[in-house]
Each structure stands twice: as C-alpha cells, then as structure tokens.
Amino acid sequence: MSDRVTIPTELARRQNKVLRPRDAADVYAHPRAEFGRLLDQAVLSRLRPGYYALAPLERLGDSRWRPDLAAAALGIAQADYGRDAVALMSVSAARRLGALPRAIGTAVVAVPRQRPVLDTAVGQVVFVKRDVRRLDLESVETELTTGWMTTAEQTALDVAARPELGGIGPSDAESVLRALARKIQWTVVEELARDQHRPGALARLKKAADA
C-alpha cells in the first residue's frame, strides 16, 4: 500500500464499515472521487455501485480481501435503515448459530421496507420486510459492523415458515431445523408462534425435531 494512503478518522471510527459516498460528504468535498482513489489503493472494496466496505487495518492495501457476505448484508441494511431497524435472519442467522455448516451465496436480512434482491460482489442479499421490534433478537458482531440477528428460537420459526428463503433445498432446511431444535427453548418458541400467529410453522418445526 502506498505510504500516501490515509483514512480520515471520521471514517475509520465508524461503527458500520459499509460506506456510501454520501456518508463521507462531511469528510470529502468530492466523496465519489475520493472513494475511487481509496478503491484503487485497496482501502475500500466495492460491494456494488454505491456501497463500499472499508478493509480491516490488517488488510489495507490487499486487493484480494473481500468481506463476509452476511457482514456485508447487515452493513448495507444498516447504512440504509439504521442499526436498530434491521437484523440478520433465516439462513444467515442459522449459519451464525452453527445450524448451517456450509456457506451459501445468499444472505437474508430483515428490513423495515419491501426491497428487491440485491446482487453484490460477495453474493446475493435478500431483504425481508419485518418489524424487528416484534422479533426475538440477540447481538451479533461481524467484521464490518455490530448489530442484531434473530435468536435460535426466532430463527427456527422463520425457517419453518419459509424453508425456501435463502435458496436452500428442502433437505437442507430439514437439517437446519433439526440442528436448531437442539438449541432452542420450546416454551419460548411456542410463545413466539402464538404472538406472531404462526401455528403452521410451529407444527412443521416440531415435526422436523421428531424426525
């Protein structure tokens, strides 16, 4: 990396390392041009037009670095809607909970508005309109940001309700549900199913757990 490369303190200290040019409007007079320079010097990695990931300090200048897909998805959602309005869910939460052993090319994140699928340099991001205040959440730390993801109980219910979400097949969904069933408190799941009006999902989860 060139010795001339510097990162303004305002950007380096941002909690969310997914940046949009307008996020740097108070740092640079011409943020798009400056982002282009930082991209050339592998300080930023382009996720897609308008969204960039700031490389960790130990990877600055390494053009091979790419962020984790779930981290990028959560960072993009936070950039657009704020930290407390979004959460990793479904297969992305299942992966973080150890219930999905292999990485997949799709991340799923709950957001407050309907939004099309987003293709990025590290995979596909699927947005699901949910009011995260009604979801059972726990904190999550990624290489790009900290935020929220659904708990094992909420994740199990979500996967049971929409097993195809995220592009996994029926057999993978069954495996995820069985793995989650070993981690959950059934009284919590039953309460969530009642509050969220999901009796069918609860029945499918119980069936998978007994398989």
C-alpha positions in Angstrom: 0.0 0.0 0.0 1.3 3.5 -0.8 2.6 5.5 2.1 0.4 8.3 1.0 -2.8 6.4 1.8 -4.6 7.8 4.8 -8.0 7.2 6.2 -9.8 10.1 7.8 -10.5 9.5 11.5 -14.2 10.1 10.9 -14.4 7.1 8.5 -12.0 4.8 10.4 -14.0 5.2 13.6 -17.4 4.5 12.1 -19.2 1.6 13.8 -20.5 0.4 10.4 -17.7 -0.1 7.9 -20.1 -0.3 4.9 -19.9 3.2 3.4 -21.9 5.1 0.8 -20.3 8.2 -0.8 -22.9 10.4 0.8 -21.8 9.1 4.2 -18.5 10.9 3.6 -19.9 14.2 2.4 -18.8 15.9 5.6 -15.3 14.4 5.2 -14.6 15.0 1.5 -15.6 17.8 -0.8 -15.9 15.2 -3.6 -16.5 11.8 -1.9 -17.1 9.8 -5.1 -13.7 10.8 -6.5 -12.0 10.1 -3.1 -13.7 6.7 -2.9 -12.3 5.9 -6.3 -8.9 6.7 -5.1 -9.3 4.5 -2.0 -10.7 1.7 -4.1 -7.6 1.8 -6.4 -5.5 1.5 -3.3 -7.5 -1.4 -1.8 -8.6 0.6 1.2 -12.2 0.1 0.1 -13.7 -2.9 -1.6 -16.7 -2.3 -3.9 -19.7 -4.3 -2.9 -21.8 -2.9 -5.6 -22.3 0.6 -7.1 -22.9 3.0 -4.2 -21.8 0.6 -1.4 -18.2 0.0 -0.3 -16.6 -1.9 2.5 -13.7 -0.5 4.5 -11.0 -3.1 4.8 -9.7 -4.0 8.3 -6.5 -2.4 9.2 -4.5 -5.6 8.8 -5.9 -6.0 5.2 -5.5 -2.4 4.0 -3.9 -2.4 0.5 -4.7 -6.1 0.0 -6.8 -6.2 -3.2 -7.7 -9.9 -2.5 -9.7 -9.0 0.6 -13.5 -9.4 0.4 -15.9 -9.2 3.3 -18.1 -12.0 4.6 -21.5 -11.9 2.8 -23.6 -11.8 6.0 -21.4 -8.9 7.3 -21.9 -7.1 4.0 -25.7 -7.7 4.1 -26.0 -6.4 7.6 -23.8 -3.4 6.8 -25.8 -2.4 3.7 -29.1 -2.7 5.6 -27.7 -0.6 8.5 -26.4 2.0 6.1 -29.8 2.4 4.6 -32.1 2.0 7.6 -30.1 2.3 10.8 -28.6 -0.2 13.2 -31.8 -0.9 15.2 -34.2 -1.3 12.3 -32.5 -4.4 10.7 -31.4 -7.9 11.7 -29.8 -11.0 10.1 -32.4 -13.7 9.9 -33.3 -17.1 8.4 -30.4 -19.0 6.9 -27.9 -16.1 7.8 -28.8 -16.4 11.4 -28.8 -20.2 11.2 -25.3 -20.1 9.8 -24.1 -17.8 12.7 -25.8 -20.2 15.2 -23.9 -23.2 13.8 -27.0 -24.8 12.3 -25.9 -24.5 8.7 -22.4 -25.9 8.3 -21.7 -24.7 4.8 -21.6 -21.2 3.4 -24.2 -20.3 0.8 -24.3 -17.5 -1.7 -27.3 -15.7 -0.2 -27.8 -13.6 2.9 -31.1 -12.8 4.4 -31.8 -9.6 6.4 -34.9 -8.2 7.9 -35.6 -4.5 7.0 -38.5 -2.1 7.5 -39.5 -1.8 3.8 -40.1 -4.1 0.9 -37.0 -4.1 -1.3 -35.7 -6.1 -4.3 -32.9 -8.7 -4.1 -29.5 -7.0 -4.3 -26.6 -8.6 -6.2 -23.2 -7.8 -4.7 -19.6 -8.7 -5.4 -19.8 -11.3 -2.5 -23.2 -12.8 -3.1 -26.9 -12.0 -3.1 -28.8 -10.2 -0.4 -32.4 -10.9 0.2 -34.4 -8.3 2.1 -37.5 -9.4 4.1 -39.9 -6.7 5.3 -40.2 -7.3 9.1 -40.7 -5.1 12.1 -37.6 -6.1 14.1 -39.2 -4.8 17.3 -41.5 -7.8 17.1 -38.7 -10.3 16.6 -36.7 -12.1 19.2 -33.1 -10.8 18.7 -29.6 -11.2 20.1 -26.5 -9.2 19.4 -24.1 -10.2 16.6 -20.6 -8.9 15.8 -19.2 -9.1 12.2 -16.0 -7.9 10.6 -17.9 -4.9 9.3 -20.4 -3.9 12.0 -22.2 -5.0 15.1 -25.9 -5.3 15.3 -28.7 -7.8 15.6 -29.7 -11.2 14.4 -32.6 -13.5 15.3 -32.3 -15.9 18.2 -32.3 -19.7 17.8 -35.9 -19.7 18.6 -36.9 -17.0 16.2 -34.7 -18.4 13.5 -36.2 -21.9 13.8 -39.7 -20.4 13.5 -38.7 -18.3 10.5 -37.0 -21.2 8.7 -40.0 -23.4 9.4 -42.3 -20.7 8.0 -40.3 -20.1 4.8 -37.9 -23.0 4.3 -37.0 -22.0 0.7 -35.9 -18.5 1.7 -32.2 -18.1 1.0 -32.1 -20.7 -1.7 -31.5 -23.8 0.4 -33.3 -27.1 -0.6 -35.8 -29.0 1.4 -33.3 -31.5 2.8 -31.0 -28.6 3.9 -33.9 -26.9 5.6 -34.8 -30.0 7.5 -31.2 -30.3 8.7 -31.2 -26.7 9.8 -34.5 -27.2 11.7 -33.2 -30.3 13.4 -29.9 -28.5 14.4 -31.8 -25.6 15.7 -34.3 -27.8 17.6 -31.3 -28.9 19.8 -30.6 -25.3 20.8 -34.0 -23.9 21.5 -36.3 -23.4 24.5 -39.6 -24.8 23.3 -41.6 -22.6 25.7 -40.0 -19.5 24.0 -40.8 -20.9 20.5 -44.4 -21.6 21.4 -44.8 -18.1 22.8 -43.3 -16.5 19.7 -45.5 -18.7 17.4 -48.6 -17.6 19.4 -47.6 -13.9 19.3 -46.6 -14.0 15.6 -49.6 -16.1 14.6 -47.5 -18.9 13.2 -49.2 -22.2 14.3 -48.2 -23.9 11.0 -44.6 -23.0 11.3 -44.5 -24.4 14.9 -46.1 -27.6 13.7 -43.5 -28.0 11.0 -40.7 -27.3 13.4 -42.0 -29.9 15.9 -42.3 -32.5 13.1 -38.7 -31.8 11.9 -37.5 -32.1 15.5 -39.1 -35.5 15.9 -37.7 -36.8 12.5 
